[in-house]
């Protein structure tokens, strides 16, 4: 077993999940913002990730020659086209002529679910890293 590859796979997964938590925190922080720095309304962000593998999963399961996992990677960060949430606040400086303020279409419950999922995936990556580390140390103790 290549322990360095196991460490790299766990580390790449942890990096992806950290970025996912960061984006969720940005979404939650901007849930009550009416404008971004460029004056356009804030849109929720989503992270798209994928495996860094040149082969497909069935080939990996079948043990195809040269098939190996390389970890995870961030493919893109996209903005969601969710409609704004209109709230009647006639005294707000960003209210339209009818007194409605357009807040971003960010659902705090969905964002918290995304954050909990990312945290649990991060914890799973840490557990896999610790298991690989323990196996490597045990191998050294047996061989030494």
matplotlib code that plots the C-alpha trace (Angstrom):
import matplotlib.pyplot as plt

x = [0.0, 1.3, 0.8, 1.8, -1.0, -3.5, -2.3, -2.6, -6.1, -7.2, -5.5, -7.2, -10.6, -10.0, -9.0, -12.2, -14.4, -12.7, -13.4, -17.1, -17.4, -15.8, -18.3, -21.2, -19.9, -19.8, -23.4, -24.6, -22.7, -24.4, -27.9, -29.0, -27.0, -28.9, -25.9, -22.4, -19.4, -20.1, -23.7, -25.3, -27.4, -25.6, -26.1, -25.5, -22.3, -21.9, -18.7, -18.5, -16.0, -15.0, -12.5, -9.1, -9.0, -8.4, -10.5, -14.1, -15.3, -16.3, -12.8, -11.3, -13.6, -12.6, -8.9, -8.1, -4.4, -3.2, -6.4, -5.8, -7.4, -5.8, -8.1, -10.6, -10.4, -12.5, -14.0, -15.7, -17.4, -20.8, -23.5, -27.0, -29.8, -32.2, -34.8, -34.4, -36.4, -38.6, -39.3, -41.6, -39.4, -40.4, -37.9, -34.9, -32.5, -32.5, -36.3, -38.0, -40.9, -43.3, -41.3, -39.8, -36.2, -34.6, -32.5, -30.5, -32.3, -30.2, -31.9, -30.1, -31.5, -30.0, -26.8, -26.5, -27.2, -24.4, -22.1, -22.9, -22.4, -19.0, -17.9, -18.8, -17.0, -13.9, -14.1, -14.2, -11.1, -9.3, -10.3, -9.0, -5.8, -5.3, -6.1, -3.4, -1.0, -1.6, -1.1, 2.1, 3.4, 2.4, 4.2, 7.3, 7.1, 6.6, 9.5, 11.8]
y = [0.0, 3.4, 5.5, 8.7, 8.3, 7.6, 10.8, 12.8, 11.6, 12.5, 15.9, 16.7, 15.7, 17.9, 20.9, 20.5, 20.3, 23.3, 25.3, 24.1, 25.3, 28.6, 29.2, 28.3, 30.8, 33.4, 32.6, 32.8, 36.1, 37.6, 36.3, 39.8, 41.8, 43.8, 44.6, 43.3, 45.6, 46.0, 47.0, 43.8, 41.6, 38.9, 35.4, 32.1, 30.3, 26.5, 24.5, 21.7, 19.0, 15.8, 12.9, 13.4, 10.1, 9.3, 6.2, 5.6, 4.0, 0.6, 0.3, 1.0, -1.7, -4.2, -3.6, -2.4, -2.0, 1.5, 2.6, 4.6, 7.3, 10.7, 12.3, 15.2, 18.5, 21.6, 21.8, 25.2, 27.7, 28.6, 31.1, 29.8, 31.5, 31.7, 34.4, 37.1, 37.1, 40.2, 41.8, 44.8, 47.4, 50.8, 52.7, 50.7, 52.7, 49.9, 49.5, 49.8, 52.1, 49.6, 49.4, 45.9, 45.1, 42.3, 40.1, 37.2, 33.9, 32.2, 29.6, 29.5, 26.0, 24.6, 26.3, 24.8, 21.4, 22.0, 23.1, 20.0, 17.7, 19.3, 19.1, 15.4, 14.7, 16.6, 14.4, 11.3, 12.4, 13.1, 9.6, 8.0, 10.0, 8.8, 5.2, 5.3, 6.9, 4.2, 1.5, 3.1, 3.3, -0.2, -1.4, 0.3, -1.3, -4.7, -4.3, -2.6]
z = [0.0, -0.9, 2.2, 0.6, -1.9, 0.9, 2.7, -0.5, -1.2, 2.3, 2.2, -1.2, 0.3, 3.3, 1.1, -1.0, 2.1, 3.7, 0.6, 0.7, 4.4, 3.4, 0.6, 2.9, 5.4, 2.7, 1.7, 5.3, 5.9, 2.8, 3.5, 4.6, 2.1, -0.5, -2.8, -3.4, -3.9, -7.6, -7.0, -8.3, -6.0, -4.1, -5.5, -3.5, -4.4, -4.9, -5.1, -7.7, -7.0, -8.7, -8.3, -9.8, -11.7, -15.3, -15.0, -14.2, -10.9, -12.4, -13.9, -10.5, -8.9, -11.6, -10.9, -14.4, -15.1, -14.4, -12.7, -9.6, -7.5, -7.2, -4.7, -5.1, -6.8, -7.1, -10.6, -10.3, -8.1, -9.6, -8.7, -8.3, -10.2, -7.3, -7.3, -4.7, -1.5, -1.5, 1.9, 2.5, 4.1, 2.7, 4.9, 3.6, 1.3, -1.2, -1.4, -4.8, -5.6, -4.0, -0.7, -1.3, -0.7, -2.7, -0.4, -1.9, -2.4, 0.3, 2.4, 5.8, 6.5, 3.3, 3.9, 7.4, 5.9, 3.4, 6.2, 8.3, 5.4, 4.6, 8.2, 8.4, 5.1, 6.5, 9.6, 7.5, 5.6, 8.9, 10.1, 6.9, 7.2, 10.8, 9.9, 7.1, 9.5, 12.1, 9.5, 8.4, 12.0, 12.7, 9.6, 10.7, 14.1, 12.6, 10.1, 12.6]

ax = plt.figure().add_subplot(projection="3d")
ax.plot(x, y, z, "-o")
ax.set_aspect("equal")
plt.show()
